[in-house]
Amino acid sequence: MSGTSPILEDRSMLSRLDRALFKFESFLALVGGSLILALMLLAVAQILGRKIFNMPVLGFIDLVEQAMAVFAFLGIAYCQRLGGHIRMDIVVSALKGRALWLVEIIAVVFMLLLTMALTLGSWLHFKRAFDNGDSSMDIGIPLWPAKLMVPLALSILFLRLLMQLWGYSRAFMENAERPVAVPLVESAAEQAAHEAEALLGEEEETASVGGKN
């Protein structure tokens, strides 16, 4: 499964915490997207500068390398909250009730353990770069700021997984059909219907703007 899944909300503590964390995740995703845009503009400047003025951007490769480590991780928790990461859900989509929530709990626990290991490893990697004063080969950019972004982003993912574990556990205990604060599994038909609704909404918005002009 890929794409996004519906997230239900209510007035519970879990839902309020979910929305609060999602605001921060959205901000990080926005920063990552802005960085991608900046890299695109930088690439244009690199190409034009090299071809027209024979003056490439100084340290272009170093800048791209550091930026990639940042935007590749900043949106990871945002994507997890929306259920946007690719996974195989042929079996999961056929489950219902407590069986479904138990499988989701097991999956989240495994992801939590993996995220803990990755967070620790990336933190040690950052600390080593910070202590040794590692820098890029071309223009000597310090490497530790970009490496620090990795454990920070994984820490946000860890919080998101804890929240989803809470949501799935509550759904299991209550045998809830549509719990809050967790991405819900959709069938292929439901996903296609939502995508069609989104496209129709965009077309209607474009038509209304064109009519006003």
MOTATA-V755283 format. One record per residue. N is the residue number from 1. RES is the residue in one small letter. OMEGA is omega in degrees with one decimal (* if undefined). Layout:
# MOTATA-V755283
{{N/RES/OMEGA} {N/RES/OMEGA}}
This chain:
# MOTATA-V755283
{{1/m/172.4} {2/s/-173.4} {3/g/180.0} {4/t/-179.0} {5/s/179.8} {6/p/177.4} {7/i/-179.4} {8/l/-178.8} {9/e/171.5} {10/d/-177.3} {11/r/-179.6} {12/s/177.5} {13/m/179.7} {14/l/-178.4} {15/s/178.6} {16/r/177.3} {17/l/178.1} {18/d/-179.2} {19/r/179.3} {20/a/179.2} {21/l/-178.9} {22/f/176.6} {23/k/179.2} {24/f/177.4} {25/e/178.8} {26/s/177.5} {27/f/178.8} {28/l/177.9} {29/a/177.3} {30/l/177.6} {31/v/178.7} {32/g/178.0} {33/g/177.6} {34/s/178.8} {35/l/176.7} {36/i/177.2} {37/l/179.1} {38/a/178.7} {39/l/177.2} {40/m/178.1} {41/l/178.0} {42/l/178.2} {43/a/176.6} {44/v/177.9} {45/a/179.0} {46/q/-177.9} {47/i/-179.7} {48/l/-179.9} {49/g/-178.6} {50/r/-173.8} {51/k/-172.9} {52/i/-173.3} {53/f/-176.3} {54/n/-179.5} {55/m/179.4} {56/p/178.4} {57/v/-178.9} {58/l/177.4} {59/g/-176.8} {60/f/-178.3} {61/i/179.2} {62/d/-179.3} {63/l/180.0} {64/v/-179.9} {65/e/-179.4} {66/q/-178.4} {67/a/-179.2} {68/m/179.3} {69/a/-178.2} {70/v/-173.3} {71/f/178.5} {72/a/-175.6} {73/f/-173.0} {74/l/-177.0} {75/g/-172.6} {76/i/179.1} {77/a/176.1} {78/y/-179.3} {79/c/178.2} {80/q/-180.0} {81/r/-178.8} {82/l/-176.8} {83/g/-174.9} {84/g/179.1} {85/h/-178.9} {86/i/175.3} {87/r/177.7} {88/m/-176.8} {89/d/178.8} {90/i/179.6} {91/v/-176.3} {92/v/-177.8} {93/s/179.3} {94/a/-178.1} {95/l/178.6} {96/k/172.0} {97/g/-174.6} {98/r/178.3} {99/a/178.7} {100/l/-176.8} {101/w/176.7} {102/l/177.7} {103/v/178.7} {104/e/177.8} {105/i/180.0} {106/i/-179.6} {107/a/-179.1} {108/v/178.3} {109/v/177.4} {110/f/178.7} {111/m/177.0} {112/l/180.0} {113/l/179.4} {114/l/179.8} {115/t/176.6} {116/m/-179.7} {117/a/179.9} {118/l/178.6} {119/t/178.6} {120/l/-179.3} {121/g/-179.8} {122/s/176.5} {123/w/177.8} {124/l/177.9} {125/h/176.6} {126/f/-176.6} {127/k/178.2} {128/r/178.6} {129/a/-179.9} {130/f/-178.6} {131/d/-177.2} {132/n/-178.5} {133/g/-179.4} {134/d/179.3} {135/s/-179.9} {136/s/-171.4} {137/m/-172.8} {138/d/-174.9} {139/i/173.2} {140/g/176.3} {141/i/175.7} {142/p/-175.7} {143/l/-171.1} {144/w/179.1} {145/p/179.4} {146/a/179.8} {147/k/177.4} {148/l/-179.4} {149/m/-176.5} {150/v/177.6} {151/p/177.3} {152/l/179.1} {153/a/178.0} {154/l/176.5} {155/s/175.6} {156/i/175.8} {157/l/178.5} {158/f/177.1} {159/l/178.6} {160/r/179.5} {161/l/175.5} {162/l/-179.8} {163/m/177.8} {164/q/175.2} {165/l/175.5} {166/w/-178.6} {167/g/179.8} {168/y/179.2} {169/s/177.8} {170/r/178.1} {171/a/179.4} {172/f/-177.9} {173/m/-178.3} {174/e/-175.2} {175/n/-176.7} {176/a/179.4} {177/e/-179.0} {178/r/-177.0} {179/p/179.9} {180/v/170.8} {181/a/176.1} {182/v/176.8} {183/p/-177.8} {184/l/179.3} {185/v/178.9} {186/e/173.7} {187/s/178.8} {188/a/179.7} {189/a/179.3} {190/e/177.7} {191/q/179.3} {192/a/179.7} {193/a/179.4} {194/h/177.9} {195/e/178.7} {196/a/177.8} {197/e/179.4} {198/a/179.4} {199/l/178.3} {200/l/178.0} {201/g/178.7} {202/e/-180.0} {203/e/178.9} {204/e/178.9} {205/e/178.8} {206/t/179.8} {207/a/179.9} {208/s/177.3} {209/v/178.6} {210/g/179.1} {211/g/178.7} {212/k/179.3} {213/n/*}}
